[in-house]
Amino acid sequence: MTFGSANSTNTTVAAHATAIRLRGVTKTFGRGESAVKALQGIDLDVPAGELTMLVGPSGCGKTTLISILAGLLSRDSGELNVFGTDLATLRRDRLAAWRRDNVGFIFQQFNLVPQLTVAENVSVPLVLKGESVSASVRKANELLTTLGLEGRGKSGPLKLSGGQQQRVAIARALIHEPRLLVCDEPTSALDAELGRRVMELIRGRSTRPDRAVVVVTHDDRIFHLADSIAHVNDGRIDQLTRGAAHARAAPTPTTSTPGSNPN
């Protein structure tokens, strides 16, 4: 199965332009003495055509942050622009349609529907966009094969191992070719080899100029696949580093001997 360009929007974004821009984004849960300040002024630019990882201790605000990026949670204050759209300006129905057309979300708890088969779970985003059930299930089975789950499409998700369920959740997030792919610990239930294969598939999506991938992870085995790594602590980003993947993709500097003209 090949992944082409998404058709959900006419907006064109150049590679390494800013796909997501956050300035001073805050989020608090609860009120009064029980209030928890999950995000305390997040500033971050996520480049198009790149994979950005969010790392940091549990409870530091990473999952809250990606839920806001994906339009699943609203921010309390600050600026947020995702591929040219301020999500706060969208009515609830328009926001749901925007998520359907633009976002793939890999949840840490998988959130598979036990009443559906594996292939039906994967096909849901395509069906919601209006594609026929038969065509959607066919594409789902093709993607499942890519992820090493050939022949499991008719199984119930609860009959699969944790690692297999995670791959089903990954397939569901990829099937409709979203512009923004948001992943919460996508390799947590996978061994090293499967984790590598899955992350290479996920990374392949981020290298297109109209896409972006944001991954929350504690898995240091996959850090080398990041273009940027944002370190989150107590609801703030306290460090942003360029990853090894960006270094590999960067052009080699031209050197010249003294007195030569590089131009």
N, C-alpha and C positions, 0 to 999 in steps of 0.2 A: 504494500500500500504506500502510495506517495502522498506527501503533504504539500498541496499547492498554496497559493496566496489566498488569504481570507477575502471574502467579498462583502463583508458586513458593513463596510464604510468606504467612502470615496476619499477620505483623508489620506494623503501620502506623507510618510515620515521618512526623512533621510536617515541612513545609518549613522548611529552615534549622535543623532539629535536627541533631545530630551523627550522620552516617552511619558514619564511620570515626574511631576514636580510637586514637592511638598514643602511648605514653609510654615513653621510654627504650629504644626498640627497637634492638637491635644485631645485626650479622651479620658473621662472619669466615669467610673462605675459607682453607683450608690451616692448617698448624700450624708452630709454632716460628719459625725465622727467615724462612721463606717465607710466613708468615701475612699475609693482606691484610685489613685492617679496612674492610669495605665500608660498614657503617653503624655509627656511634659514638654512639648515643643519640638516636634520632629522636623528637621530640615534635611531633605534628601532629593537628589536628582537621579532617576533611573534612566540610563541611556537606551534608546532603541537599538535593536540588533545585538543586545548583550544579555548575559546572565548575571544577575546580582544576587548575592547571598546575604542573608541576615543571620548573624550569629550572636550568641550571648547566653547568659544563664537563664534557666527556667523562670518564668514569671516576670521577665524584664520588659514585656510588651510586644514581642515579635509577632505573635499570632493576632493580637489586636491590630497591629499595623497592617498586616496583609489582608485582614478582613475589611479594613477601611479602604485599602487600595482596590479590592474587588467589589466594592459597593455592597457588602454584606452588613457593615456597620456604618453609621454616620459619625463624622467627627464632631467634636464640640466647638472647636474654633480652629483657625488657621486656613491656609490655602491648599487646595488639592486639585491638580489638573491631570487627567489621564487621557493621553492621546487627543488632546485638544478639548476635552469635555470636563467641565466642573460638575462633579456628580451631585453637588448640593442643589443645583438648578433643576434637576430632573424630578418630576412627579413620581410617585411610587410605581405606577404602571410603566412609565418610560424608563425608570431605573431597572426594573425587572427585565425589560426588553433589551436594554443595554448590556446587562450581565449575560443574558442568553446569547447575544450575538458576539460578544467581545471577550468573555472571561472563561477560562478553564481553571477549576480549583481542585487541587488534590488535598483532601482533608486527612488529618492525622488519624481519625477514627474510621475512615473509608466511606461511611454513610451509604453503603449499598442497600438496595431494596430487596429484602428476602423473598418477596412474592414474585419477583422477576427472575428470569434466567440470567446467567452471566452476560450473554450477548445482548439481551434486552436492557440490562443495566447500562452497558456501554453505549447503546444506541440512543438512549434517552435524549441527549442534547440535539441530535440530528432530527429526531421526531418532533421535538419542540420547535425546531426551525422550519418544519413543514415537509420534511422528506418522508417518503413512504416507509412503512415499517419494514417491508421486505428488503429494500435497498439499504436501510440503516443497519439492519441486522447483518447483512452481507458484509458491509464495510467494517462493522464491529468484529466479526470473525476474522477478517483479514488483519486487523490491528492486533487482535489477541494472539494470532500466530506470530506476529513480529515480536511480541512480548513473551514468547515461549509457552503460550496457553492454547495451542492448537488442540481442537477437539473438545474443549471445555465450555464452549458457548452455550450448550443446552443444560449444563449443570446449574444447580442452585448455588448462590454465592456462599451459603453457610456450609457447603460441603468442601470448600476449598480451605487450604492452609492460610495462615495470616499473610505470608509473603505473596501467595497467589491472589488473595483478596486485594492486597495493596496494588498489584499490577493491574487488576480489573479497574480499580479506582483511577489509576494513572491513564489507562486506555480511555475511560469515560471523559477525563479532562482534556485529552488530546483529540478526540474523534471529530469535533467540529472546527478544528483548526483555529483556536482563539487567538486574538491579537495579544492578550495578556494571559500568561500562564502563571498561576500562583500556587506554590507547593509548600505544604507544611510537613516537614520531615519525610520526604518521599522515599528514602532508603532505609527507614527505621526497622522494617521487618525483612530486609533483604540481606543475603550474604554478599561478600565482596564482589564476586563476579556478576551477579544479577544487578547489584547496585550500580556497578560500572556501566552495564549495558543500558539500564534504564536512564541513567543520567546522561549518557551519550545521546540517547533518543531525545530527552528533554532539551539538552543543550543544542541539538540540531535545530530546534524551533527558534532559539533565541538569536541565531545568526542572520535572521532575515530583517531587512530594514524597517518593516512595518510591524515587528513583534518585540515583545520583551518578556523576560522570565524572571520571577522573584522567588527565591527558595529560602525557606527557613530550615536550618539544619544544625545539628550538633555533630554531624558525621565528618570528621576531619579527613576521611578517605576521599572525599569528593571536593575538598576545598580547591584543588588544582584546576577544576573545571570552571571556576568563577572568573568573570571579568572584573567584578568589583565585590568587595566584602565589606559590609557595613556592620560595625560592632555596636550592639544595642546594650545599654545598661541603665536600669531604673527609668525606663521610658524615654531615654534620649539616645541619640547616636553620638558616641564619644570618639569614634575613629572610623575613617573610611579609607580602605586600602585597595589598590589595584591588584587583581589576582594573577595567577600564573597564566591563565588562558588569554588574558589581555596581553601579557608580555610576549606570548608566542605569536599572537596575531599582529603585533606592532611591527612596523617596518624597521629594518636594520639601519641605524644611523650611517650616513655616508661620511667616511673619513678622507682627509686630504693631506698631502704632504705640505710642509711649509712653502709658502710662495705660490702654491697652485691655486687655481680659480675653480671652485666646485661648481660654478654655474657655467 
